[in-house]
Amino acid sequence: MIELSDINAYYGESHILHGVSLSVQNGEIVCLLGRNGAGKTTTILTIMGYLKPRKGAVRYNGRDISGLPTHAIARMGIGLVPQERGIFPSLTVRENLTVFARGGVKDTKTPWTLARVYGLFPRLKERESNLGFQLSGGEQQMLSIARALMLNPALLLLDEPSEGLAPTIVDEIVQILEGLKKEGLAVLLVEQNLRVALAVADRNHVLNKGEICFSGTSSELKDNDFVLRTYLSV
């Protein structure tokens, strides 16, 4: 599905990612963990083409997409849920969803329609006539995820979807991710919430200063006191 090989990415002359390599397969949730400034969001931006790696390659279904424009990458079947959510505050919930709707890519078995999204997020159905700025933080996060699904992606990138949300809403996000995984969607999840990562991820990578310092399953991460204390401040 998606494979990053020896990615080195920069902001200007600041070297942010140092040889990052990871992959995500169909029906798999891979989590990228680390403190603020570790390079997690930079990894997402590099995949989406906002940054072009100076070394290494990003391959999607075997094709090198490094440096392609962001809109072309999105049309290939990669959906992004950005950290800042990025919904349109002056559009209704329904308008936020329909403006992004498109047909599924070849890997999409059952396309995401407005009715199907409302089935997954009944709260959005209840608020479909409300403007984006009238939603709570949790509802805005749900809308951001639902909007990405309306692109009918085969791969979903989520940048800290639990940030700033109440525990009950975080639990809903976890259930949604588990459901998407069962449907075969590939997910790369950026998180600082260790509880979320351990609950949903098949594999985890811990970033520190732009380098992967740990890779393993959730059970392996949970049992690694050194990594938890040193890189995740647990």
C-alpha positions as CSV (number, residue, x, y, z in Angstrom):
1,M,0.0,0.0,0.0
2,I,2.2,2.9,1.2
3,E,6.0,2.5,1.8
4,L,8.5,5.2,3.0
5,S,12.1,4.3,2.3
6,D,15.0,6.3,3.9
7,I,13.0,9.6,3.9
8,N,15.1,12.7,4.6
9,A,13.0,15.9,4.7
10,Y,13.8,19.5,5.4
11,Y,12.2,22.8,6.2
12,G,14.6,25.1,4.4
13,E,18.0,24.0,5.7
14,S,16.6,22.5,8.8
15,H,16.9,18.7,8.6
16,I,13.7,17.3,10.2
17,L,13.4,13.6,9.1
18,H,16.5,11.4,9.1
19,G,16.1,8.2,7.2
20,V,12.5,7.4,8.1
21,S,11.3,4.1,6.8
22,L,7.8,2.5,7.4
23,S,4.9,0.9,5.6
24,V,1.2,0.4,5.9
25,Q,-0.8,-2.4,4.3
26,N,-4.5,-2.9,3.6
27,G,-6.6,-3.4,6.7
28,E,-3.8,-2.3,9.0
29,I,-3.5,0.6,11.4
30,V,0.1,1.8,12.0
31,C,0.7,4.4,14.6
32,L,3.4,7.1,14.6
33,L,4.1,8.2,18.2
34,G,6.5,10.8,19.7
35,R,6.8,14.1,21.5
36,N,6.0,17.4,19.9
37,G,8.6,18.3,17.3
38,A,9.6,14.7,16.8
39,G,8.7,14.8,13.1
40,K,5.3,13.1,13.0
41,T,3.4,15.8,11.1
42,T,6.3,16.3,8.8
43,T,6.0,12.6,7.9
44,I,2.4,13.1,7.0
45,L,3.1,16.3,5.0
46,T,5.9,14.4,3.1
47,I,3.5,11.6,2.1
48,M,1.0,14.2,0.9
49,G,3.5,16.1,-1.2
50,Y,3.6,19.3,0.8
51,L,7.3,18.5,1.3
52,K,9.6,16.8,-1.2
53,P,12.2,14.5,0.4
54,R,15.7,15.3,-0.6
55,K,16.6,11.6,-0.2
56,G,14.5,8.5,-0.1
57,A,11.2,7.7,-1.7
58,V,7.5,7.5,-0.9
59,R,5.8,4.6,-2.8
60,Y,2.1,4.1,-3.1
61,N,1.0,0.7,-4.5
62,G,4.5,0.4,-5.9
63,R,4.6,3.8,-7.6
64,D,7.0,6.5,-6.5
65,I,4.8,9.5,-5.6
66,S,7.6,11.6,-4.1
67,G,7.2,15.2,-5.1
68,L,3.9,14.8,-6.9
69,P,1.5,17.7,-6.3
70,T,-0.8,17.2,-3.3
71,H,-4.1,17.1,-5.4
72,A,-2.7,14.3,-7.6
73,I,-1.7,12.3,-4.5
74,A,-5.2,12.7,-3.0
75,R,-6.8,11.6,-6.2
76,M,-4.8,8.4,-6.1
77,G,-6.8,7.4,-3.0
78,I,-5.1,9.0,0.0
79,G,-7.3,10.9,2.4
80,L,-5.9,13.3,5.0
81,V,-7.4,14.3,8.4
82,P,-5.2,17.2,9.4
83,Q,-4.3,18.1,12.9
84,E,-6.1,21.5,12.7
85,R,-9.2,19.6,11.2
86,G,-9.6,22.2,8.4
87,I,-13.4,22.2,8.1
88,F,-15.1,25.1,6.4
89,P,-16.6,27.1,9.3
90,S,-19.1,29.0,7.0
91,L,-20.5,25.8,5.3
92,T,-23.1,23.5,6.8
93,V,-22.1,19.9,7.8
94,R,-23.8,18.6,4.7
95,E,-22.0,21.1,2.5
96,N,-18.6,20.3,4.1
97,L,-19.2,16.6,3.2
98,T,-20.7,16.9,-0.3
99,V,-18.1,19.4,-1.6
100,F,-15.4,16.7,-1.1
101,A,-17.4,13.7,-2.4
102,R,-15.9,11.7,-5.2
103,G,-16.1,8.2,-6.6
104,G,-14.1,5.4,-5.0
105,V,-10.7,4.3,-6.2
106,K,-10.3,0.7,-7.5
107,D,-9.4,-0.6,-4.0
108,T,-12.7,0.8,-2.5
109,K,-15.2,-2.1,-2.1
110,T,-18.2,-0.2,-0.8
111,P,-18.1,3.5,-1.6
112,W,-18.7,6.1,1.0
113,T,-21.9,8.1,0.4
114,L,-23.6,10.7,2.4
115,A,-26.0,8.2,3.8
116,R,-23.2,5.8,4.8
117,V,-21.2,8.5,6.5
118,Y,-24.3,9.6,8.4
119,G,-24.7,6.0,9.5
120,L,-21.2,6.0,10.9
121,F,-21.6,9.5,12.4
122,P,-25.3,9.8,13.5
123,R,-24.4,13.0,15.3
124,L,-23.5,14.7,12.0
125,K,-26.8,13.7,10.6
126,E,-28.5,15.5,13.5
127,R,-26.4,18.6,12.9
128,E,-26.3,18.5,9.1
129,S,-27.8,22.0,8.8
130,N,-25.5,23.5,11.3
131,L,-22.5,25.6,10.2
132,G,-19.0,24.3,10.9
133,F,-18.2,26.9,13.5
134,Q,-21.4,25.9,15.5
135,L,-20.0,22.4,16.1
136,S,-18.2,21.2,19.3
137,G,-14.6,20.2,19.0
138,G,-15.6,16.5,19.0
139,E,-18.2,17.1,16.3
140,Q,-15.6,19.0,14.2
141,Q,-13.2,16.1,14.5
142,M,-15.9,13.7,13.4
143,L,-16.7,16.0,10.4
144,S,-13.1,16.1,9.5
145,I,-12.9,12.3,9.4
146,A,-16.2,11.9,7.6
147,R,-15.1,14.5,5.0
148,A,-11.9,12.5,4.3
149,L,-14.0,9.3,3.9
150,M,-16.2,11.1,1.3
151,L,-13.0,11.1,-0.9
152,N,-13.4,7.3,-0.8
153,P,-9.7,6.7,0.0
154,A,-7.9,3.4,0.2
155,L,-5.4,4.9,2.7
156,L,-6.4,7.3,5.5
157,L,-3.8,9.6,7.2
158,L,-4.9,11.0,10.6
159,D,-2.9,13.6,12.4
160,E,-3.6,13.5,16.2
161,P,-7.4,12.9,15.9
162,S,-7.8,12.6,19.7
163,E,-6.1,15.9,20.6
164,G,-8.1,18.2,22.9
165,L,-11.2,15.9,23.0
166,A,-13.1,14.6,26.0
167,P,-12.4,10.9,26.9
168,T,-15.9,9.8,25.8
169,I,-15.3,11.4,22.4
170,V,-11.9,9.8,22.2
171,D,-13.5,6.4,22.8
172,E,-15.9,7.1,19.9
173,I,-12.9,7.9,17.7
174,V,-11.3,4.6,18.7
175,Q,-14.5,2.6,17.8
176,I,-14.6,4.3,14.5
177,L,-11.0,3.5,13.7
178,E,-11.6,-0.1,14.7
179,G,-14.6,-0.3,12.3
180,L,-12.6,1.2,9.4
181,K,-9.9,-1.3,10.0
182,K,-12.4,-4.2,9.8
183,E,-13.5,-2.8,6.4
184,G,-10.0,-3.1,5.1
185,L,-9.0,0.5,5.1
186,A,-5.3,1.2,5.6
187,V,-4.6,3.8,8.3
188,L,-1.5,5.7,9.3
189,L,-2.3,7.3,12.6
190,V,-0.2,10.1,14.2
191,E,-0.9,10.2,18.0
192,Q,0.5,11.4,21.3
193,N,-2.3,9.6,23.2
194,L,-0.6,6.3,24.1
195,R,-4.0,4.7,25.1
196,V,-5.4,5.3,21.7
197,A,-2.3,3.9,20.0
198,L,-2.3,0.7,22.1
199,A,-6.0,0.2,21.6
200,V,-6.1,0.3,17.8
201,A,-2.6,-0.1,16.3
202,D,-1.3,-3.3,14.7
203,R,2.2,-1.8,14.7
204,N,3.8,1.3,16.2
205,H,6.8,3.5,15.4
206,V,8.2,5.9,17.9
207,L,9.9,9.0,16.5
208,N,12.6,11.0,18.3
209,K,14.3,14.0,16.7
210,G,13.3,12.8,13.2
211,E,14.5,9.2,13.6
212,I,12.5,6.0,14.3
213,C,13.8,4.7,17.7
214,F,11.3,1.9,18.2
215,S,9.2,-0.3,15.9
216,G,6.9,-3.1,17.2
217,T,3.5,-4.3,18.1
218,S,1.3,-2.6,20.7
219,S,2.1,-5.4,23.2
220,E,5.8,-4.9,22.6
221,L,5.5,-1.2,23.1
222,K,3.5,-1.6,26.2
223,D,6.1,-3.8,27.8
224,N,9.1,-1.6,26.8
225,D,9.6,0.6,29.9
226,F,12.7,2.2,28.4
227,V,11.0,3.5,25.3
228,L,7.9,4.6,27.3
229,R,9.9,6.6,29.8
230,T,12.6,7.9,27.5
231,Y,10.7,8.9,24.3
232,L,7.0,9.1,25.4
233,S,7.4,10.4,29.0
234,V,5.1,7.8,30.4
